[in-house]
Amino acid sequence: MIFGLQYDAANRLRARDRPQRLGAVARHSLRSDVVGNRTNVTGAASCSGDYFMDAAVPGPMDYQMNQYTTTPCDSRSYDDNGNLVSRSSALADDLPV
């Protein structure tokens, strides 16, 4: 299976085309912030939507630590050292960490 990838001028992935049956193509589009962190995915069969990093100070400071707080698939929490301590999903209640 051959995927088509499209990048912007800063070499950030913007879209991925995946061949489907009968010649159709599924396109996943990605948006990123100015430093390249994913902020949104569209076109995916599951997990399309916004990706969020909480920048609240004094905590959780997920943006400063470059770790996602919520994605379309799950919510995550970290300890003060940045270690993942819990992850929950609407798809499956308690995912392994």
C-alpha positions in Angstrom: 0.0 0.0 0.0 1.4 3.4 -1.0 0.6 6.5 1.0 0.7 10.0 -0.5 2.2 12.6 1.9 2.0 16.4 1.6 4.2 18.8 3.5 4.2 22.6 3.8 7.2 24.9 3.2 8.4 24.3 6.8 8.4 20.5 6.2 5.4 19.8 8.4 3.1 17.0 7.5 -0.2 18.6 6.2 -2.1 15.7 4.6 -1.9 11.9 4.1 -3.7 10.1 1.3 -4.4 6.4 1.8 -5.7 4.3 -1.0 -9.0 2.5 -0.4 -10.9 -0.2 -2.3 -12.1 0.5 -5.8 -9.7 3.3 -6.4 -11.0 5.7 -3.7 -8.6 7.7 -1.6 -9.0 8.6 2.1 -7.5 12.0 3.0 -6.4 12.9 6.5 -5.6 16.6 6.9 -3.5 17.9 9.8 -3.1 21.3 11.3 -0.2 22.4 13.5 0.7 25.3 15.7 3.8 27.5 14.9 6.2 25.0 16.5 4.8 21.9 14.8 2.5 20.5 17.5 -0.6 18.9 16.0 -3.7 20.9 16.8 -6.4 19.2 14.6 -7.0 16.2 12.4 -9.8 15.8 9.9 -10.9 13.0 7.7 -9.8 10.1 10.0 -12.3 7.4 10.6 -11.8 7.8 14.3 -10.0 10.4 16.4 -10.7 13.4 14.1 -10.9 16.7 16.0 -8.9 19.0 18.1 -5.7 18.2 20.0 -5.1 20.4 23.1 -2.2 21.1 25.4 -3.2 22.9 28.6 -0.8 25.9 29.3 -2.2 26.7 32.7 0.4 27.8 35.3 1.3 26.5 37.9 -0.2 23.4 36.5 -0.7 21.2 34.5 1.7 23.1 32.1 1.2 20.4 29.4 2.0 22.9 26.6 5.3 23.9 28.2 6.1 20.2 28.6 5.0 19.4 25.0 2.4 16.8 26.0 -1.2 16.5 25.0 -3.9 17.0 27.6 -6.8 15.9 25.4 -7.1 14.5 21.9 -10.2 13.3 20.1 -9.4 9.8 21.3 -8.4 10.3 25.0 -7.6 12.5 27.9 -4.3 12.3 29.8 -2.8 13.4 33.0 0.8 13.7 34.1 2.7 13.9 37.4 4.9 16.9 38.3 7.9 15.3 36.5 5.9 14.9 33.2 5.3 11.2 33.5 2.0 9.9 32.1 0.0 8.7 35.1 -3.5 8.2 33.6 -5.2 8.0 30.2 -8.9 7.6 29.6 -10.9 7.3 26.4 -14.5 7.5 25.3 -13.7 4.4 23.2 -12.4 2.4 26.2 -12.7 3.7 29.8 -9.3 2.8 31.3 -6.5 2.5 28.8 -3.1 1.1 29.9 -0.5 3.8 30.6 
